[in-house]
Amino acid sequence: MAARTVSTNIASGAIEGFTRDGVTRWRSIPYAKPPVGALRFKAPQRVEPWAGIRPCYRFRYCAPQPRRYTILGPGRFQPTSEDCLTVNVVAPEGDFDRPLPVMFFIHGGAYFLGSSATPIYDGASLARRGCVYLSANYRLGALGAVDLSSLSTDDIRIDDNLYLRDLVSALTWVSENIAAFGGDPDNVTIFGESAGAHAVATLMAVPAAKGLFAQAISQSPAGGLFRSKELATEFAVKFASTFGASKKDAARLLLKARPAELVKAFDRLIAVSAADLAGGYPVGSTSGTDYLPLDPIQAMLDGKAHRLPLIVGTNADEGRLFTRFLKLLPTDQAKIEHLLAGAEPTDRQRITSAYPEYPAPAACIQLGGDFAFGSALWQIAESHGRYAPTYLYRYDYAPRTLQWSGLGATHATELLAVFDVYRTHFGRLLSAGSDHRSAVRVSDDMQGRWVAFAGHGVPGKGWPSYTHDSRAVMVFDQTSRVENDPHATRRQAWEGFNALAR
């Protein structure tokens, strides 16, 4: 079907998108000034208006990162630039008698890779179900997710938590402009996966984000992406040293460096951090600042997070992906022993005993997955569930191709259902024969519940909220079901362990 162009007016000027296959798309709409030159390491500034009609047919830049992570298809890579602060909008074609709920997606990638242009994040299937879908880019790595604010000087100020400020800026843009696309600015649901899920949980504790969203969905919230101001300062000094810079002259040198130099230096910092899991990772959020006073777990425990309906969940085999790719998790005995070397003996015993076959490989992989994702899930549920409706899930579904590969329902595979990938050519290859029918059934169930939650704050029928009496968990599988506290021993083993801040 041939596409036709559609013009729309927003606060900063006119834009033109295109309609095809029942949805209208606008790509790479700026939500802030390009953070270049003197604006590098600064909070995002309001976008400047433009004259004429701005074409928004194609994706432009993603945040600077290694080229291998920007692949969009065979032989196709997305260009990178600091001029990356953009959103994409997908709206169902036609006129509606009232504004539609809005779903705002935050991509994952450990805060140093990823793009909203990744084909799986298209969002058209969700839009066709009755919402306005958005995805956003934000600054990554050294340019946005390493807190370098401690390197500020009298002449050069560096702001903290830049990527969080970017996301709040994008949500502010949504509040001001989404009505032009048929969306309801008072009914925005933020959702994200992995680091994006961590960002969702963190935004629940950002005072500046209050009122910018009404619901939240956190798919496999990643732990270990949070730190104190003191640890952030240590990482900033380590990063500056990769340039041969002292703390005194680091700001000046980093402001002048080419983006590619910062990306390469960050790669070196990540390599060092990955070798010392107990020392934490250099990317993520910093608490104890004016912008983020409390880490999200503490804010939820204290009832100071935004008291909004929340869906949060993990996948059954989270850790298996990281035995093949991005080997950043403790999924073998040596890494686990190193991770727990500094723990109290009773804590170490409690955690390892929760995995009866430890140190067998499968038990190590399960422990590593819980360290990175399950522990965050349980603490978010236990904390936020005291003050606001909270719904837990576990994603178990895996077609035989993923089971035979040894991956199972590993990290990020729920995205195949949420974004309706099983109806694409690639998805049909993953789910041949009878698997395709079950894959489509699971996809319809998850998408329907996600859109229902975006509409009314309740994820459909038959999914009870999480309470300390029942600890209900929706299990998505060939036959979905509700189980009560299915992993009590593992959950209890991680109690008192701040999963988001390590």
Sequence and secondary structure as in RCSB ss.txt:
>XXXX:A:sequence
MAARTVSTNIASGAIEGFTRDGVTRWRSIPYAKPPVGALRFKAPQRVEPWAGIRPCYRFRYCAPQPRRYTILGPG
RFQPTSEDCLTVNVVAPEGDFDRPLPVMFFIHGGAYFLGSSATPIYDGASLARRGCVYLSANYRLGALGAVDLSS
LSTDDIRIDDNLYLRDLVSALTWVSENIAAFGGDPDNVTIFGESAGAHAVATLMAVPAAKGLFAQAISQSPAGGL
FRSKELATEFAVKFASTFGASKKDAARLLLKARPAELVKAFDRLIAVSAADLAGGYPVGSTSGTDYLPLDPIQAM
LDGKAHRLPLIVGTNADEGRLFTRFLKLLPTDQAKIEHLLAGAEPTDRQRITSAYPEYPAPAACIQLGGDFAFGS
ALWQIAESHGRYAPTYLYRYDYAPRTLQWSGLGATHATELLAVFDVYRTHFGRLLSAGSDHRSAVRVSDDMQGRW
VAFAGHGVPGKGWPSYTHDSRAVMVFDQTSRVENDPHATRRQAWEGFNALAR
>XXXX:A:secstr
   EEEEEEETTEEEEEEEETTEEEEEEEE S    GGGTTS        SSEEE SS   B S  GGGGEEETT
EE  B S   EEEEEEESS  SS EEEEEEE  STTTS  TT GGG  HHHHHTT EEEEE    GGGTTS  GG
G  SS    S HHHHHHHHHHHHHHHHGGGGTEEEEEEEEEEETHHHHHHHHHTT GGGTTS SEEEEES  SS 
EE HHHHHHHHHHHHHTTT  TTTHHHHHHHS HHHHHHHHHHHHHHHHT GGG  S SEE SSSS  S HHHHH
HTT S    EEEEEETBGGGGGGTSS  S  SHHHHHHHTTTS HHHHHHHHHTSTTTTSHHHHHHHHHIIIIIH
HHHHHHHHHTTTS EEEEEE    HHHHHTT  SBTTTHHHHHTTGGGSHHHHHHT THHHHHHHHHHHHHHHHH
HHHHHHSS  TT     TTT EEEEESSS EEEESTTHHHHHHTTT  SS  
